[in-house]
Structure formats: C-alpha cells, structure tokens
Amino acid sequence: MKQSKKVFDNVLDLIGNTPLIKLNTITSGFEGEYLAKVEAFNPGHSTKDRIALYIIEEAEKRGILSPGDTIIETTSGNTGFSIAMVSIIKGYECILAVTSKSSIDKIDMLKSMGAKVYICPAHVSADDSRSYYQVAKRLHEEIKGSVYINQYFNQLNIEAHYKTTGPEIWSQTEGKITHLIACSGTGGTISGTAKYLKEQNPAIKIIGVDAFGSVLQKYHETREFDANEIYPYRIEGLGKNLIPTATDFDLIDKFIKVSDEESAHTGREIARKEGLFVGYTSGAALQAVKQLNAQGEFKKGDKIVVIFPDHGSRYMSKIFNDKWMEEQGFFDSKNEATVKRIQHIN
C-alpha cells in the first residue's frame, strides 16, 4: 500500500487506493452487507486509470515506448481519458478510436486532454474496417513510433487489477468478502480482481454483469460465440460483440444480464439515495445486485463488494439528462416518473 503523502509529485501518484463505501439506503432490506468500490476517486475518475498507468509503465520498462512516441487505443471513453492523462505527464502523443456510443461528455473530455479522437460507428461488426478496433489497428500500422495498447487482448489489463484492485478489496474487507459483483467489458477489472481474491479464498463468488445485446454470458455458459446474441444497446463499457482475451472466463462463477433502462434508473437512484454521483455502468452493477438479491443469491452475514467503475459527470448528456431519458422511452417505465425539480421565478 502507498504511504500517505502531503504533497504528490504529479496526478499519477493519486491512482489506486480508492475507498470502499457502505451502501445504506438503496440496499435496505437486502440480505448481507453491501460495499461499493468507488473508482471515481481515481484522478481520472475511473478504474481505467489503473490499467493506463500500469500498461504504459510496463511498456517503458520493456523498451517498447520511447520519449515522443504515440500511444493508440480503442476506448468507450474512460480508458482513453486515462491514457491521455498519463501521456500528458510522461510526454507521449495520444490518438484514440472511440465508439460513437460514447457520450458527448466523454468525447469532449478526451479532446480537452489533448488527444486526437477518431469517432467510429458503434453498431458495426468488430472486423468491419470502420469499427474502432480496425481503425486503431490501421493507425498503428501507419504511424511510425506508435504503440497500440489493445486493452481487449492485453494480459497486462488483468495484471494491473491483480496487483492493485484485488489486494485493496481483500485488505479493506479484512478478508471477509464473500461476493464480487463487477461489470465485464474488456474483462480486465473482473478477471484480475477475481484472480487475486480466489487465490486468497476460492469460495469467494465472482459474478460478472453483462448487457442484453452482448455475447459474454452465453460464451461463458457454452464457450461458443453466438453472433445472434448481438444487437444494439446503450450502456457504455459493458458487454462486447467479440470475445476479449483479457477476460478469464474460468475465474467468473456466473454472469447476469441487465437492461439499458433499469440500469439507467438505478444509476440515478444511487445519486439520490446514497449521494454517490457515479456512472451508467455503476447503475448496471447495482441493478445486477438488485436482481441477484431477488433471486435469493445472498444471505445474512455475506459481505458483497460491487465495483462502481466511473463518475457520473461522464453521463450528463445521457442518464442524468431528462431529455435523453425521455427520448429513449425510459420515463415510460414504473421505475421513475418525470419530476420537474426546477422552478423559474419571473
């Protein structure tokens, strides 16, 4: 663990050691104790700070990166922001291929951090020349002195969380964690954290959160890729239309799928009931907890850790925007009514 400092050398010193915060209201009446690992406390406001710093520093150690090189990556927004932040401190150029599903807030943040951004269509196959995977590969081939991070297929993605997130959670719960609930996109967070926790106690149950429209749950259950599972969905950074090798499916006990609409409402509910302003995937993670509780997954005495991956500021134009919610038809549900909380005094 890092020793506390009064003055930090730069912003990168603040990465990691994020707090575990007890959920008190939103899980009232549920069996067990619920603790949120709030990754928005990282300086880049997401869990992706961990992998950006770790992968880049490993590339430096191996002589893959040299001063003035260009770092290229595919991202739904968070990894890109973290890479841009690390690149600024370490003196690298940063080019990002971003899915069009990413919120305008995320894209504006990437540009504000000096990154060059290519916005690619979200709902195309992974091998389509327009996909952000293929665009990043092409840019890497074209740009001399570039390094492609490739988080979906980079084992260092898992290693970063094995060395940081897992040990932190084990220490913070004094080894009493019984369940880990985490969203799965690249799979690095859940796989690396699970690897460490399972080594300490193989009985800890690891539950991945997937989206409807993604292939991960079915692949976990059958080890077969089924393209028929794929259809457009709105949650960013969750689920996939390919199988990332940065996901160790053997470490995950089971997956549970959540919907766009319920995840959006739960994200808003976290802010209202717990005072934690966290993102869309955090809403998805807690929606999974709700569903698992209803299924009788937890019992008295369980200590459930749920990872909240990022900050709510990345979704001001999406789930925290009433107009966007109305446009998606999300206010038609019984979960939440449109409430006018702003009054204009003339």
Buried (B, 14 or more C-beta within 10 A) or exposed (E): EEEEEEEEEEBBEBBBBBEBBEBEEBBEEBBBBBBBBBBBBBBBBBBBBBBBBBBBBBBBEEEEBEEEBBBBBBBBBBBBBBBBBBBBBBEBBBBBBBBEBBBEBBBEBBEEBEBBBBBBEBBBEBEBEEBBBBBBBBBBEEBEEBBBBBBBBBBBBBBBBBBBBBBBBBEBBEEEBBBBBBBBBBBBBBBBBBBBBBEBEEEBBBBBBBBBBBBBBBBBEEEEEEEEBBEEBBBBBBBBBBBBBBBBBEBBBEBBBBBBBBBBBBBBBBBEBBEBBBBBBBBBBBBBBBBBBEEEBBEEEBBBBBBBBBBBBBBEBBBBBBEBBEEBEBBEBEBBEEEEEEEEEE
